[in-house]
């Protein structure tokens, strides 16, 4: 079992990786990445599953989590804006 220091450091590395890649992603999207800070087996060993890893980032790295949330909100906002623009073009 991993020590709390290892888990906290790995969570910080994972959080920074997610920020560099543009925000939160699913486990399947993470698996598709070529250079990751932590292998899937290690992630499951440390945290159990993807959701627990994200919750650990939220709990131990609040500044990283806040940045990820901000990026996620901006991404969702841009998706809504694109959908509204496409809908406006269809009505014309």
PyMOL commands that place a pseudoatom at each C-alpha (Angstrom):
pseudoatom trace, name=CA, resn=UNK, resi=1, chain=A, elem=C, hetatm=0, pos=[0.000, 0.000, 0.000]
pseudoatom trace, name=CA, resn=UNK, resi=2, chain=A, elem=C, hetatm=0, pos=[1.225, 3.476, -0.873]
pseudoatom trace, name=CA, resn=UNK, resi=3, chain=A, elem=C, hetatm=0, pos=[2.109, 5.960, 1.796]
pseudoatom trace, name=CA, resn=UNK, resi=4, chain=A, elem=C, hetatm=0, pos=[0.137, 9.187, 2.064]
pseudoatom trace, name=CA, resn=UNK, resi=5, chain=A, elem=C, hetatm=0, pos=[3.145, 11.177, 0.831]
pseudoatom trace, name=CA, resn=UNK, resi=6, chain=A, elem=C, hetatm=0, pos=[3.416, 9.096, -2.326]
pseudoatom trace, name=CA, resn=UNK, resi=7, chain=A, elem=C, hetatm=0, pos=[-0.321, 9.356, -2.945]
pseudoatom trace, name=CA, resn=UNK, resi=8, chain=A, elem=C, hetatm=0, pos=[-0.297, 13.125, -2.397]
pseudoatom trace, name=CA, resn=UNK, resi=9, chain=A, elem=C, hetatm=0, pos=[2.673, 13.657, -4.696]
pseudoatom trace, name=CA, resn=UNK, resi=10, chain=A, elem=C, hetatm=0, pos=[1.139, 11.413, -7.357]
pseudoatom trace, name=CA, resn=UNK, resi=11, chain=A, elem=C, hetatm=0, pos=[-2.154, 13.338, -7.068]
pseudoatom trace, name=CA, resn=UNK, resi=12, chain=A, elem=C, hetatm=0, pos=[-0.317, 16.626, -7.622]
pseudoatom trace, name=CA, resn=UNK, resi=13, chain=A, elem=C, hetatm=0, pos=[1.465, 15.185, -10.672]
pseudoatom trace, name=CA, resn=UNK, resi=14, chain=A, elem=C, hetatm=0, pos=[-1.804, 13.836, -12.043]
pseudoatom trace, name=CA, resn=UNK, resi=15, chain=A, elem=C, hetatm=0, pos=[-3.560, 17.156, -11.451]
pseudoatom trace, name=CA, resn=UNK, resi=16, chain=A, elem=C, hetatm=0, pos=[-0.834, 19.130, -13.223]
pseudoatom trace, name=CA, resn=UNK, resi=17, chain=A, elem=C, hetatm=0, pos=[-0.977, 16.656, -16.101]
pseudoatom trace, name=CA, resn=UNK, resi=18, chain=A, elem=C, hetatm=0, pos=[-4.733, 17.166, -16.426]
pseudoatom trace, name=CA, resn=UNK, resi=19, chain=A, elem=C, hetatm=0, pos=[-4.261, 20.943, -16.425]
pseudoatom trace, name=CA, resn=UNK, resi=20, chain=A, elem=C, hetatm=0, pos=[-1.629, 20.635, -19.167]
pseudoatom trace, name=CA, resn=UNK, resi=21, chain=A, elem=C, hetatm=0, pos=[-4.008, 18.480, -21.224]
pseudoatom trace, name=CA, resn=UNK, resi=22, chain=A, elem=C, hetatm=0, pos=[-6.856, 20.973, -20.948]
pseudoatom trace, name=CA, resn=UNK, resi=23, chain=A, elem=C, hetatm=0, pos=[-8.924, 19.832, -17.977]
pseudoatom trace, name=CA, resn=UNK, resi=24, chain=A, elem=C, hetatm=0, pos=[-10.715, 16.829, -16.570]
pseudoatom trace, name=CA, resn=UNK, resi=25, chain=A, elem=C, hetatm=0, pos=[-10.931, 13.663, -18.624]
pseudoatom trace, name=CA, resn=UNK, resi=26, chain=A, elem=C, hetatm=0, pos=[-12.397, 10.203, -18.323]
pseudoatom trace, name=CA, resn=UNK, resi=27, chain=A, elem=C, hetatm=0, pos=[-10.336, 7.120, -17.596]
pseudoatom trace, name=CA, resn=UNK, resi=28, chain=A, elem=C, hetatm=0, pos=[-10.689, 6.032, -21.233]
pseudoatom trace, name=CA, resn=UNK, resi=29, chain=A, elem=C, hetatm=0, pos=[-9.328, 9.377, -22.411]
pseudoatom trace, name=CA, resn=UNK, resi=30, chain=A, elem=C, hetatm=0, pos=[-6.469, 9.038, -19.906]
pseudoatom trace, name=CA, resn=UNK, resi=31, chain=A, elem=C, hetatm=0, pos=[-5.675, 5.556, -21.234]
pseudoatom trace, name=CA, resn=UNK, resi=32, chain=A, elem=C, hetatm=0, pos=[-5.344, 6.957, -24.759]
pseudoatom trace, name=CA, resn=UNK, resi=33, chain=A, elem=C, hetatm=0, pos=[-2.615, 9.408, -23.716]
pseudoatom trace, name=CA, resn=UNK, resi=34, chain=A, elem=C, hetatm=0, pos=[0.911, 8.324, -24.605]
pseudoatom trace, name=CA, resn=UNK, resi=35, chain=A, elem=C, hetatm=0, pos=[2.915, 10.025, -21.853]
pseudoatom trace, name=CA, resn=UNK, resi=36, chain=A, elem=C, hetatm=0, pos=[1.165, 9.902, -18.501]
pseudoatom trace, name=CA, resn=UNK, resi=37, chain=A, elem=C, hetatm=0, pos=[2.519, 10.594, -15.007]
pseudoatom trace, name=CA, resn=UNK, resi=38, chain=A, elem=C, hetatm=0, pos=[1.174, 7.313, -13.638]
pseudoatom trace, name=CA, resn=UNK, resi=39, chain=A, elem=C, hetatm=0, pos=[0.359, 3.945, -15.171]
pseudoatom trace, name=CA, resn=UNK, resi=40, chain=A, elem=C, hetatm=0, pos=[-3.199, 2.662, -14.800]
pseudoatom trace, name=CA, resn=UNK, resi=41, chain=A, elem=C, hetatm=0, pos=[-2.079, -0.220, -12.573]
pseudoatom trace, name=CA, resn=UNK, resi=42, chain=A, elem=C, hetatm=0, pos=[-0.317, 2.198, -10.220]
pseudoatom trace, name=CA, resn=UNK, resi=43, chain=A, elem=C, hetatm=0, pos=[-3.324, 4.513, -10.190]
pseudoatom trace, name=CA, resn=UNK, resi=44, chain=A, elem=C, hetatm=0, pos=[-5.615, 1.628, -9.223]
pseudoatom trace, name=CA, resn=UNK, resi=45, chain=A, elem=C, hetatm=0, pos=[-3.139, 0.442, -6.602]
pseudoatom trace, name=CA, resn=UNK, resi=46, chain=A, elem=C, hetatm=0, pos=[-2.912, 3.897, -5.003]
pseudoatom trace, name=CA, resn=UNK, resi=47, chain=A, elem=C, hetatm=0, pos=[-6.556, 4.993, -5.217]
pseudoatom trace, name=CA, resn=UNK, resi=48, chain=A, elem=C, hetatm=0, pos=[-8.729, 2.055, -6.271]
pseudoatom trace, name=CA, resn=UNK, resi=49, chain=A, elem=C, hetatm=0, pos=[-10.372, 3.724, -9.267]
pseudoatom trace, name=CA, resn=UNK, resi=50, chain=A, elem=C, hetatm=0, pos=[-10.418, 6.893, -11.374]
pseudoatom trace, name=CA, resn=UNK, resi=51, chain=A, elem=C, hetatm=0, pos=[-13.142, 8.605, -9.356]
pseudoatom trace, name=CA, resn=UNK, resi=52, chain=A, elem=C, hetatm=0, pos=[-11.272, 8.137, -6.096]
pseudoatom trace, name=CA, resn=UNK, resi=53, chain=A, elem=C, hetatm=0, pos=[-8.119, 9.542, -7.702]
pseudoatom trace, name=CA, resn=UNK, resi=54, chain=A, elem=C, hetatm=0, pos=[-10.015, 12.671, -8.742]
pseudoatom trace, name=CA, resn=UNK, resi=55, chain=A, elem=C, hetatm=0, pos=[-11.554, 13.013, -5.272]
pseudoatom trace, name=CA, resn=UNK, resi=56, chain=A, elem=C, hetatm=0, pos=[-8.081, 12.685, -3.750]
pseudoatom trace, name=CA, resn=UNK, resi=57, chain=A, elem=C, hetatm=0, pos=[-6.869, 15.537, -5.977]
pseudoatom trace, name=CA, resn=UNK, resi=58, chain=A, elem=C, hetatm=0, pos=[-9.877, 17.580, -4.848]
pseudoatom trace, name=CA, resn=UNK, resi=59, chain=A, elem=C, hetatm=0, pos=[-9.122, 16.879, -1.189]
pseudoatom trace, name=CA, resn=UNK, resi=60, chain=A, elem=C, hetatm=0, pos=[-5.347, 17.282, -1.129]
pseudoatom trace, name=CA, resn=UNK, resi=61, chain=A, elem=C, hetatm=0, pos=[-4.679, 19.752, -3.964]
pseudoatom trace, name=CA, resn=UNK, resi=62, chain=A, elem=C, hetatm=0, pos=[-7.396, 22.429, -3.726]
pseudoatom trace, name=CA, resn=UNK, resi=63, chain=A, elem=C, hetatm=0, pos=[-5.568, 24.948, -5.920]
pseudoatom trace, name=CA, resn=UNK, resi=64, chain=A, elem=C, hetatm=0, pos=[-5.111, 22.401, -8.713]
pseudoatom trace, name=CA, resn=UNK, resi=65, chain=A, elem=C, hetatm=0, pos=[-8.714, 21.241, -8.332]
pseudoatom trace, name=CA, resn=UNK, resi=66, chain=A, elem=C, hetatm=0, pos=[-9.986, 24.827, -8.573]
pseudoatom trace, name=CA, resn=UNK, resi=67, chain=A, elem=C, hetatm=0, pos=[-8.043, 25.305, -11.817]
pseudoatom trace, name=CA, resn=UNK, resi=68, chain=A, elem=C, hetatm=0, pos=[-9.448, 22.041, -13.221]
pseudoatom trace, name=CA, resn=UNK, resi=69, chain=A, elem=C, hetatm=0, pos=[-12.992, 23.098, -12.320]
pseudoatom trace, name=CA, resn=UNK, resi=70, chain=A, elem=C, hetatm=0, pos=[-12.488, 26.484, -13.963]
pseudoatom trace, name=CA, resn=UNK, resi=71, chain=A, elem=C, hetatm=0, pos=[-11.170, 24.815, -17.127]
pseudoatom trace, name=CA, resn=UNK, resi=72, chain=A, elem=C, hetatm=0, pos=[-14.082, 22.363, -17.135]
pseudoatom trace, name=CA, resn=UNK, resi=73, chain=A, elem=C, hetatm=0, pos=[-16.639, 25.187, -16.824]
pseudoatom trace, name=CA, resn=UNK, resi=74, chain=A, elem=C, hetatm=0, pos=[-15.009, 27.102, -19.679]
pseudoatom trace, name=CA, resn=UNK, resi=75, chain=A, elem=C, hetatm=0, pos=[-14.998, 23.981, -21.836]
pseudoatom trace, name=CA, resn=UNK, resi=76, chain=A, elem=C, hetatm=0, pos=[-18.701, 23.333, -21.182]
pseudoatom trace, name=CA, resn=UNK, resi=77, chain=A, elem=C, hetatm=0, pos=[-19.505, 26.988, -21.858]
pseudoatom trace, name=CA, resn=UNK, resi=78, chain=A, elem=C, hetatm=0, pos=[-17.694, 26.887, -25.201]
pseudoatom trace, name=CA, resn=UNK, resi=79, chain=A, elem=C, hetatm=0, pos=[-19.574, 23.697, -26.169]
pseudoatom trace, name=CA, resn=UNK, resi=80, chain=A, elem=C, hetatm=0, pos=[-22.921, 25.354, -25.421]
pseudoatom trace, name=CA, resn=UNK, resi=81, chain=A, elem=C, hetatm=0, pos=[-21.911, 28.435, -27.429]
pseudoatom trace, name=CA, resn=UNK, resi=82, chain=A, elem=C, hetatm=0, pos=[-20.961, 26.274, -30.429]
pseudoatom trace, name=CA, resn=UNK, resi=83, chain=A, elem=C, hetatm=0, pos=[-24.272, 24.372, -30.235]
pseudoatom trace, name=CA, resn=UNK, resi=84, chain=A, elem=C, hetatm=0, pos=[-26.256, 27.639, -30.059]
pseudoatom trace, name=CA, resn=UNK, resi=85, chain=A, elem=C, hetatm=0, pos=[-24.342, 29.022, -33.056]
pseudoatom trace, name=CA, resn=UNK, resi=86, chain=A, elem=C, hetatm=0, pos=[-25.068, 25.881, -35.070]
pseudoatom trace, name=CA, resn=UNK, resi=87, chain=A, elem=C, hetatm=0, pos=[-28.755, 26.039, -34.101]
pseudoatom trace, name=CA, resn=UNK, resi=88, chain=A, elem=C, hetatm=0, pos=[-28.932, 29.701, -35.161]
pseudoatom trace, name=CA, resn=UNK, resi=89, chain=A, elem=C, hetatm=0, pos=[-27.395, 28.824, -38.542]
pseudoatom trace, name=CA, resn=UNK, resi=90, chain=A, elem=C, hetatm=0, pos=[-29.942, 26.040, -39.064]
pseudoatom trace, name=CA, resn=UNK, resi=91, chain=A, elem=C, hetatm=0, pos=[-32.912, 28.389, -38.492]
pseudoatom trace, name=CA, resn=UNK, resi=92, chain=A, elem=C, hetatm=0, pos=[-31.711, 30.895, -41.078]
for i in range(1, 92): cmd.bond("trace and resi %d" % i, "trace and resi %d" % (i + 1))
show_as sticks, trace
zoom trace
